[in-house]
């Protein structure tokens, strides 16, 4: 049976690297979308056991799974229902949603500082703060999202400058109204490592770095991280094929020499993308994947009973011309996940 293995030592190493630049109690572990494919409940438990106290998820359904593991959980996606455990907070991505949120709901107000994807406009900030007060909502956080922290540009500094002005406006408003100051968070994984600390903010949202990846130019930042996940598959059958014979759909997988080819129980229905045949994919042990990926199977020039399909999603991502996030999050939740 195919499976996903999660390396406990790799997660510990990544958390140690993060802790060098930000206190662990100031970190939100971003666990949305099934913990980037690692398994929400299992990976969430690993993070909690490692000392992380706060988490971010996509929606209320994910929050309920983790509500007994963390002090606070923030739902990033826009919600329509807000009946949740007391430690669950909700992101506000649009001004209009403020009119529908029930009294006493804990919210984090998202500000658009240049990403132009989600968040209220800067000129809506004061009206939003007034509406939050009048409706009796609990403003626990104010945040924004960096669009280019992982690229060789100065845009993240421009956004940080914008957000610092937002922070000043909010702090001034809270002082004038006698309100408790909310938490401010801007940095993602790339932003945190690039800046070397929290700076003038209270929290950082760390996602991809927890899982062992940080796709940034070395001129910007170079931090040794360890991929936590590896994907494994078991052999279904083997056959001896001759040089010149073809394997799989379209007969595009050509044998370069006589060899044993085995079929393994992983395919694109499991989330392992249908690899383009013009670029060959080689498994970590050096075995060659032959032909097209099928819905439930792959064929590999190997006779091993079990194979590691990948142990570094960035290598697979490079093969596809995409990013490690996509490789990880596509893996179906039905694949068993185990800690090793």
C-alpha positions as CSV (number, residue, x, y, z in Angstrom):
1,X,0.0,0.0,0.0
2,X,1.3,3.5,-0.8
3,X,2.0,5.7,2.2
4,X,3.4,9.0,3.3
5,X,6.2,9.0,5.9
6,X,6.7,12.1,8.1
7,X,10.2,12.4,9.6
8,X,10.0,13.7,13.2
9,X,13.7,14.6,13.3
10,X,13.3,16.7,10.2
11,X,10.4,18.7,11.7
12,X,12.5,19.2,14.9
13,X,15.4,20.5,12.8
14,X,13.2,22.9,11.0
15,X,11.6,24.2,14.2
16,X,15.1,24.7,15.6
17,X,16.1,26.8,12.6
18,X,12.9,28.9,13.0
19,X,13.4,29.3,16.7
20,X,16.8,30.9,16.1
21,X,15.2,34.0,14.7
22,X,11.7,34.0,16.4
23,X,10.4,32.7,19.7
24,X,8.4,29.6,19.2
25,X,5.5,31.1,21.1
26,X,5.3,33.9,18.5
27,X,4.8,31.5,15.6
28,X,1.6,30.5,13.8
29,X,2.1,27.1,12.3
30,X,0.2,27.3,8.9
31,X,-1.6,23.9,8.7
32,X,-4.2,24.8,6.1
33,X,-5.2,22.4,3.3
34,X,-4.5,19.2,5.2
35,X,-1.2,20.6,6.6
36,X,0.2,21.1,3.0
37,X,-0.7,17.5,2.3
38,X,1.1,16.1,5.4
39,X,-2.1,15.2,7.2
40,X,-3.9,17.8,9.4
41,X,-4.4,15.9,12.6
42,X,-1.1,14.0,12.5
43,X,1.1,16.9,11.6
44,X,-0.8,19.2,13.9
45,X,-0.1,16.9,16.8
46,X,3.6,16.8,15.8
47,X,3.7,20.6,15.9
48,X,1.9,20.9,19.2
49,X,4.2,18.3,20.7
50,X,7.2,20.4,19.5
51,X,6.0,23.4,21.5
52,X,4.1,25.4,18.8
53,X,1.1,27.0,20.5
54,X,-0.8,28.7,17.7
55,X,-2.0,27.4,14.3
56,X,-3.6,28.7,11.1
57,X,-6.0,26.7,9.0
58,X,-8.2,27.2,6.0
59,X,-11.7,27.0,7.5
60,X,-13.8,26.1,10.5
61,X,-13.8,22.4,9.7
62,X,-10.1,22.2,9.9
63,X,-10.1,24.3,13.1
64,X,-12.4,21.8,14.8
65,X,-9.9,19.0,14.2
66,X,-7.1,21.0,16.0
67,X,-9.0,23.0,18.6
68,X,-7.8,20.9,21.5
69,X,-4.1,21.0,20.4
70,X,-3.4,24.8,20.2
71,X,-4.1,27.9,22.3
72,X,-5.4,29.8,19.3
73,X,-6.4,28.8,15.8
74,X,-7.0,31.3,13.0
75,X,-9.3,30.4,10.0
76,X,-7.9,32.3,6.9
77,X,-10.7,31.7,4.4
78,X,-13.9,33.8,4.5
79,X,-16.5,32.1,6.5
80,X,-20.3,32.2,6.7
81,X,-20.8,30.4,10.0
82,X,-19.0,31.4,13.2
83,X,-20.1,28.9,15.8
84,X,-16.8,27.5,16.9
85,X,-14.8,26.7,20.0
86,X,-13.6,29.8,21.9
87,X,-10.0,29.5,20.8
88,X,-10.9,29.8,17.1
89,X,-10.5,33.2,15.4
90,X,-11.7,34.2,12.0
91,X,-10.0,36.3,9.3
92,X,-11.9,39.2,7.8
93,X,-11.0,39.5,4.2
94,X,-13.8,41.9,3.0
95,X,-15.5,44.9,4.5
96,X,-19.0,43.7,3.8
97,X,-18.6,40.5,5.9
98,X,-18.3,42.6,9.0
99,X,-22.0,43.2,8.9
100,X,-22.8,39.5,9.2
101,X,-20.4,38.4,12.0
102,X,-22.1,37.7,15.3
103,X,-21.4,39.7,18.5
104,X,-18.3,38.6,20.4
105,X,-16.6,36.8,17.5
106,X,-12.8,36.9,17.6
107,X,-11.5,38.3,14.4
108,X,-8.3,39.2,12.6
109,X,-8.7,42.1,10.1
110,X,-6.8,41.6,6.9
111,X,-5.4,44.6,5.1
112,X,-4.5,44.8,1.4
113,X,-1.0,46.4,1.4
114,X,-0.2,45.5,-2.2
115,X,-1.0,41.9,-2.9
116,X,-4.5,42.9,-4.3
117,X,-6.0,39.5,-3.6
118,X,-7.8,39.6,-0.3
119,X,-8.1,42.1,2.5
120,X,-9.8,45.5,2.9
121,X,-8.4,48.6,1.2
122,X,-6.3,50.9,3.3
123,X,-9.0,53.7,3.0
124,X,-11.5,51.3,4.5
125,X,-9.5,50.8,7.7
126,X,-11.0,53.5,9.9
127,X,-14.6,52.7,8.9
128,X,-13.9,49.0,9.5
129,X,-12.5,49.7,13.0
130,X,-15.6,51.8,13.8
131,X,-17.9,49.0,12.6
132,X,-16.0,46.4,14.6
133,X,-16.6,48.5,17.7
134,X,-20.2,49.2,17.0
135,X,-21.0,45.6,16.4
136,X,-19.2,44.3,19.4
137,X,-16.6,42.2,17.6
138,X,-13.3,41.3,19.3
139,X,-10.4,42.5,17.3
140,X,-7.6,40.1,18.2
141,X,-5.3,40.6,15.2
142,X,-4.5,42.8,12.2
143,X,-2.5,41.3,9.3
144,X,-1.4,41.5,5.7
145,X,0.3,39.2,3.2
146,X,3.7,39.7,1.4
147,X,3.6,39.1,-2.3
148,X,7.3,38.9,-3.1
149,X,9.3,38.1,0.0
150,X,10.8,35.0,-1.7
151,X,12.1,37.0,-4.7
152,X,15.1,39.2,-5.4
153,X,13.3,42.5,-5.1
154,X,12.6,45.2,-2.6
155,X,8.8,44.9,-2.7
156,X,8.5,43.2,0.7
157,X,10.1,46.3,2.3
158,X,7.6,48.5,0.5
159,X,4.8,46.4,1.9
160,X,6.3,46.3,5.3
161,X,6.4,50.1,5.3
162,X,2.7,50.2,4.3
163,X,1.8,47.8,7.1
164,X,3.7,49.8,9.7
165,X,1.5,52.8,8.8
166,X,-1.5,50.5,9.2
167,X,-0.3,49.5,12.6
168,X,0.1,53.1,13.7
169,X,-3.4,53.9,12.6
170,X,-4.8,50.9,14.5
171,X,-2.7,51.6,17.6
172,X,-3.8,55.2,17.7
173,X,-7.5,54.2,17.3
174,X,-7.3,51.6,20.1
175,X,-5.6,54.2,22.4
176,X,-8.3,56.7,21.7
177,X,-11.1,54.2,22.3
178,X,-9.4,52.6,25.3
179,X,-9.3,49.2,23.5
180,X,-6.8,46.4,23.9
181,X,-4.2,46.5,21.1
182,X,-4.5,43.6,18.7
183,X,-1.6,41.4,17.5
184,X,0.1,42.4,14.3
185,X,1.4,39.8,11.8
186,X,2.8,40.3,8.3
187,X,5.7,37.9,7.7
188,X,5.4,34.5,6.1
189,X,8.2,31.9,6.0
190,X,10.2,33.9,3.4
191,X,9.6,37.2,5.1
192,X,10.7,35.9,8.5
193,X,13.9,34.4,7.3
194,X,14.7,37.4,5.0
195,X,14.2,39.9,7.8
196,X,16.0,37.8,10.4
197,X,13.3,38.3,13.1
198,X,9.9,39.6,13.9
199,X,10.9,43.2,13.8
200,X,8.1,45.5,14.9
201,X,5.4,42.8,14.7
202,X,4.0,40.3,17.2
203,X,3.7,37.1,15.3
204,X,4.8,35.4,12.1
205,X,2.9,32.9,10.0
206,X,5.3,30.0,9.1
207,X,4.1,27.5,6.6
208,X,6.4,26.1,4.0
209,X,9.6,26.3,6.1
210,X,8.0,24.0,8.7
211,X,7.7,21.3,6.0
212,X,11.3,21.8,5.0
213,X,11.3,24.1,2.0
214,X,12.2,27.7,1.4
215,X,12.4,28.6,-2.3
216,X,14.4,31.8,-2.2
217,X,17.5,33.1,-4.0
218,X,20.7,32.5,-2.0
219,X,21.5,36.2,-2.3
220,X,18.3,36.8,-0.3
221,X,18.5,34.0,2.2
222,X,20.0,30.5,2.6
223,X,18.8,28.4,5.4
224,X,19.3,24.6,5.7
225,X,15.9,23.0,6.1
226,X,14.9,19.3,5.9
227,X,11.9,18.0,4.0
228,X,9.5,16.2,6.4
229,X,7.5,14.2,3.9
230,X,8.5,11.2,1.7
231,X,6.1,9.3,-0.6
232,X,6.3,5.5,-0.8
233,X,4.7,2.9,-3.0
234,X,4.5,-1.0,-3.0
235,X,5.0,-3.3,-5.9
236,X,2.0,-4.9,-7.6
237,X,3.8,-6.9,-10.3
238,X,7.1,-7.3,-12.2
239,X,8.0,-8.3,-15.8
240,X,11.1,-8.7,-17.9
241,X,11.1,-6.4,-20.9
242,X,13.4,-6.2,-23.9
243,X,15.3,-3.2,-25.3
244,X,12.9,-1.3,-27.6
245,X,9.7,-2.5,-26.0
246,X,7.3,0.2,-24.8
247,X,5.5,0.7,-21.4
248,X,2.1,2.3,-20.7
249,X,-0.3,4.5,-22.5
250,X,0.7,5.8,-25.8
251,X,3.7,3.5,-25.9
252,X,5.9,6.5,-25.0
253,X,8.0,4.7,-22.3
254,X,10.7,3.1,-24.3
255,X,13.1,0.5,-22.9
256,X,16.7,1.6,-23.4
257,X,18.0,-1.9,-22.6
258,X,16.7,-5.3,-21.3
259,X,15.5,-4.8,-17.7
260,X,12.9,-5.6,-15.0
261,X,10.0,-3.2,-14.9
262,X,7.6,-3.2,-12.0
263,X,4.2,-1.6,-11.4
264,X,3.6,0.3,-8.2
265,X,0.4,1.4,-6.4
266,X,0.5,5.2,-6.8
267,X,-1.0,7.3,-9.6
268,X,-2.5,10.6,-10.5
269,X,-5.7,9.7,-8.6
270,X,-3.5,9.7,-5.5
271,X,-2.2,13.2,-6.4
272,X,1.0,12.2,-8.0
273,X,0.9,14.3,-11.2
274,X,0.9,12.8,-14.6
275,X,4.5,13.5,-15.6
276,X,5.2,14.9,-19.0
277,X,7.2,12.4,-21.0
278,X,9.6,14.8,-22.6
279,X,11.4,15.1,-19.2
280,X,12.4,11.9,-17.5
281,X,11.8,11.5,-13.7
282,X,14.3,9.6,-11.6
283,X,13.4,8.3,-8.2
284,X,15.7,9.0,-5.2
285,X,17.3,5.6,-5.5
286,X,18.2,6.3,-9.2
287,X,15.5,4.1,-10.7
288,X,13.8,5.5,-13.9
289,X,10.0,6.1,-14.0
290,X,9.0,4.7,-17.4
291,X,6.0,5.9,-19.5
292,X,3.0,7.9,-18.4
293,X,1.6,7.9,-14.9
294,X,-1.7,6.0,-14.8
295,X,-4.7,6.8,-12.6
296,X,-3.6,4.2,-9.9
297,X,-0.1,3.0,-11.0
298,X,3.3,4.0,-12.1
299,X,5.9,1.8,-13.9
300,X,9.5,1.9,-12.7
301,X,12.7,0.2,-13.9
302,X,13.1,-1.6,-10.6
303,X,12.4,-4.9,-8.9
304,X,12.2,-3.5,-5.4
305,X,9.2,-4.5,-3.3
306,X,8.9,-0.9,-2.0
307,X,10.1,2.3,-3.6
308,X,10.5,5.9,-2.4
309,X,8.7,8.0,-5.1
310,X,10.1,11.2,-3.7
311,X,11.7,12.5,-0.5
312,X,12.1,16.1,-1.7
313,X,9.1,17.8,-3.4
314,X,11.2,20.5,-4.8
315,X,12.9,18.0,-7.1
316,X,9.5,16.8,-8.4
317,X,8.4,20.4,-8.7
318,X,11.4,21.3,-10.9
319,X,10.5,18.3,-13.1
320,X,7.0,19.7,-13.6
321,X,7.9,23.4,-13.8
322,X,5.9,24.2,-10.7
323,X,6.4,24.8,-6.9
324,X,6.8,22.4,-4.0
325,X,3.5,23.6,-2.5
326,X,1.5,22.1,-5.4
327,X,3.3,18.7,-5.3
328,X,2.6,18.4,-1.5
329,X,-1.0,19.7,-1.4
330,X,-2.2,17.5,-4.3
331,X,-1.6,14.3,-2.4
332,X,-4.9,12.8,-1.4
333,X,-5.9,12.6,2.3
334,X,-6.7,8.9,1.9
335,X,-3.1,7.9,1.6
336,X,-2.0,6.6,5.1
337,X,0.5,8.9,6.9
338,X,2.9,7.6,9.5
339,X,5.6,9.2,11.7
340,X,9.1,7.8,11.4
